Amino acid sequence: MTSNKKKIKRSAKLLQVSSKYGLQDMLSRISNGSDSDSEKNKAGYERLRLALEELGPSFVKLGQSFSNRDDLLPKDFILELQKLQDRVEVVDMDVKMILEKSLDIVVDEYFNYINTMPIAAASIAQVNKAQLKNGQDVILKIKRPNIVGFVCYHYKYKSGHEDDAPILGFAPRKTEFSLYVFTGLEEHDYLLKDLGKFKMGKACIYVKKLFDINIDALKILMQESINYISEKYERTT
């Protein structure tokens, strides 16, 4: 399929979903301040969340990125977007110890406080609120333990943040395995077709039993992820 055909297909789906959930009318009312009815707004927020879910992983991630921005969005909207977060078990982590060990700092010299109860828990990391010594409120994203990674690459965002991360990985959980083998891009959704029994998470694939998975399809999925990341970023291993 050519690039233009893909763009047309994505645009058609966006228009279809927007029409299905009445997003244009809902967003127009909210932006113009013409709808102050709290219950109507809650219903609108729910429709927007459902639309993001239907549009796929990229749009779900967009919603998740705003789910802790209570400085920008209404509380009811935040509560609705938080439903997009992975429903994974919160891991008990010593955030202070992790920061001091990884950053080589004394936490009390940099932070007024760190909320030890995560405001969000996803497959790879948990999110905690904190406040710096200058009074600035910040969000800490702490990687969860027990994730085994393979084939590392180095990334750098436009914001200047950079780090190393594994292209592939897995983590054993109490009731399932978490497989980090998928790019999350809509153009790669076809690779999931023959994979078998799984549940799609925010950044991983949940599998209850490994024999539920088509190993040949998994190998293809893993290789495509390696090829994509290797073309976009610098491999370190």
FENMO-V442135 format. One record per residue. N is the residue number from 1. PHI is phi in radians with two decimals (none if undefined). NEAR is the number of other C-alpha atoms within 8 Angstrom. D_FIRST is the distance of its C-alpha to the first C-alpha in Angstrom with 2 decimals. Layout:
n=<N/N>
phi=<PHI/PHI>
near=<NEAR/NEAR>
d_first=<D_FIRST/D_FIRST>
This chain:
n=<1/2/3/4/5/6/7/8/9/10/11/12/13/14/15/16/17/18/19/20/21/22/23/24/25/26/27/28/29/30/31/32/33/34/35/36/37/38/39/40/41/42/43/44/45/46/47/48/49/50/51/52/53/54/55/56/57/58/59/60/61/62/63/64/65/66/67/68/69/70/71/72/73/74/75/76/77/78/79/80/81/82/83/84/85/86/87/88/89/90/91/92/93/94/95/96/97/98/99/100/101/102/103/104/105/106/107/108/109/110/111/112/113/114/115/116/117/118/119/120/121/122/123/124/125/126/127/128/129/130/131/132/133/134/135/136/137/138/139/140/141/142/143/144/145/146/147/148/149/150/151/152/153/154/155/156/157/158/159/160/161/162/163/164/165/166/167/168/169/170/171/172/173/174/175/176/177/178/179/180/181/182/183/184/185/186/187/188/189/190/191/192/193/194/195/196/197/198/199/200/201/202/203/204/205/206/207/208/209/210/211/212/213/214/215/216/217/218/219/220/221/222/223/224/225/226/227/228/229/230/231/232/233/234/235/236/237>
phi=<none/-1.25/-1.09/-1.11/-1.12/-1.13/-1.12/-1.11/-1.12/-1.15/-1.12/-1.11/-1.16/-1.07/-1.15/-1.10/-1.20/-1.05/-1.20/-1.02/-1.78/1.07/-1.21/-1.06/-1.16/-1.15/-1.14/-1.11/-1.13/-1.20/-1.15/-1.53/1.20/-1.55/-2.22/-1.74/-1.24/-1.04/-1.18/-1.11/-1.11/-1.05/-1.13/-1.16/-1.09/-1.14/-1.11/-1.14/-1.11/-1.11/-1.14/-1.06/-1.11/-1.25/-1.31/1.93/-0.95/-1.09/-1.32/-1.09/-1.10/-1.07/-1.11/-1.11/-1.15/-1.73/-1.28/-2.07/-1.69/-1.26/-1.44/-2.00/-2.05/-1.07/-1.00/-1.10/-1.19/-1.04/-1.06/-1.24/-1.16/-1.15/-1.21/-1.39/-1.17/-1.02/-1.57/-1.93/-1.18/-1.27/-1.68/-1.29/-2.21/-1.49/-1.06/-1.04/-1.13/-1.09/-1.14/-1.16/-1.30/-1.41/-1.82/0.99/-2.32/-1.76/-0.95/-1.12/-1.44/-2.04/-2.15/-1.28/-2.83/-2.29/-1.28/-1.35/-1.59/-1.06/-1.56/-2.74/-2.30/-2.12/-1.15/-1.69/-2.55/-2.08/-2.02/-2.16/-1.48/-2.68/-2.37/-1.31/-1.08/-1.45/1.60/-1.34/-1.39/-2.35/-1.97/-1.85/-1.89/-1.85/-1.15/-1.30/-1.37/1.17/-1.76/-1.69/-1.99/-2.38/1.03/-1.56/-2.44/-1.91/-2.13/-2.51/-1.52/-1.07/-1.20/1.83/-1.19/-2.51/-2.97/-1.79/-2.62/-1.38/-1.30/-2.13/-2.94/-2.60/-2.54/-1.35/-2.04/-1.10/-2.05/-2.86/-1.77/-1.85/-1.89/-1.79/-2.37/-2.18/-1.24/1.46/-1.42/-1.06/-1.19/-1.83/-1.03/-1.10/-1.22/-1.51/-0.99/-1.84/-1.26/2.04/-1.54/-2.79/-2.20/-1.48/-1.86/-1.16/-2.38/-2.69/-1.97/-1.63/-2.27/-1.36/-2.36/-1.11/-1.32/-1.39/-1.78/-1.36/-1.09/-1.10/-1.16/-1.13/-1.07/-1.13/-1.05/-1.12/-1.14/-1.12/-1.14/-1.09/-1.09/-1.13/-1.16/-1.14/-1.31/-1.60/-2.25/-1.49/-1.28/-1.91/-2.46>
near=<4/5/6/6/8/9/8/8/8/8/8/8/9/9/8/8/11/11/9/7/9/9/12/8/7/9/8/8/10/11/7/7/7/7/9/7/6/6/6/8/11/10/8/10/11/9/11/10/12/8/11/11/11/7/12/9/11/10/10/13/9/8/12/12/8/9/11/9/9/9/4/5/8/7/7/8/10/14/9/11/13/11/7/11/11/10/6/7/5/7/5/4/4/7/8/8/7/8/11/11/8/6/6/7/8/7/9/7/7/8/11/10/8/10/8/7/5/11/9/9/14/12/12/8/10/14/12/15/12/13/12/12/9/4/7/7/8/8/8/8/8/9/7/10/4/6/10/7/11/8/10/12/15/12/10/8/7/5/4/6/7/8/7/8/9/10/14/13/12/11/10/9/7/4/5/10/12/13/12/11/12/10/6/9/8/8/5/9/9/6/10/10/7/7/12/9/7/11/7/7/9/11/10/12/13/12/14/9/8/6/5/10/12/10/7/6/11/10/8/9/12/11/8/8/13/10/8/8/10/10/7/6/9/9/9/7/5>
d_first=<0.00/3.79/6.68/8.29/6.24/6.66/10.16/10.90/10.21/12.40/14.90/15.29/16.04/18.41/20.21/20.53/22.04/24.16/25.57/26.18/28.32/29.83/28.90/29.39/32.90/33.80/32.84/34.62/37.80/37.88/37.26/39.96/42.34/42.95/42.51/45.07/45.16/44.50/43.47/40.99/39.50/39.25/37.39/35.01/34.43/33.68/31.11/29.37/29.42/27.99/25.17/24.33/24.36/22.02/19.48/19.19/20.40/19.81/21.84/24.35/25.02/25.60/28.13/29.73/30.24/32.37/34.19/37.08/37.41/40.51/41.59/38.88/38.23/40.65/41.91/40.57/37.04/37.35/38.57/35.57/33.04/34.94/33.89/30.42/32.08/31.94/35.02/36.24/39.84/41.54/42.86/46.35/46.07/48.74/46.82/49.80/50.17/46.45/46.52/49.77/48.64/45.19/46.30/49.90/51.41/54.05/52.19/55.29/55.48/52.03/51.61/53.90/52.28/49.24/48.49/48.31/46.64/42.81/41.29/37.96/37.02/33.55/32.41/32.96/35.52/38.10/38.94/42.56/44.25/46.79/48.93/49.76/53.34/52.74/51.95/48.18/46.25/43.32/40.78/40.82/37.87/39.42/37.46/38.40/40.28/39.50/35.86/35.36/32.69/31.27/29.67/30.55/28.99/30.44/28.93/30.31/29.54/30.23/33.34/34.72/34.57/33.64/34.06/33.06/31.05/29.85/26.19/27.13/30.08/31.89/34.89/37.23/38.35/41.08/39.00/35.58/33.60/31.27/28.38/26.77/23.70/20.72/19.19/18.92/15.57/13.42/10.30/12.69/14.04/12.65/15.15/17.95/17.48/19.88/22.02/24.97/27.40/26.97/27.19/24.94/27.06/26.81/26.08/26.43/26.15/29.46/30.58/33.98/34.33/32.54/32.75/30.58/27.61/25.63/26.50/23.88/21.10/23.00/23.14/19.37/19.09/21.89/20.56/17.20/19.45/21.71/19.08/17.66/21.24/22.58/20.24/21.12/24.79/27.78/28.59/32.29/32.60>
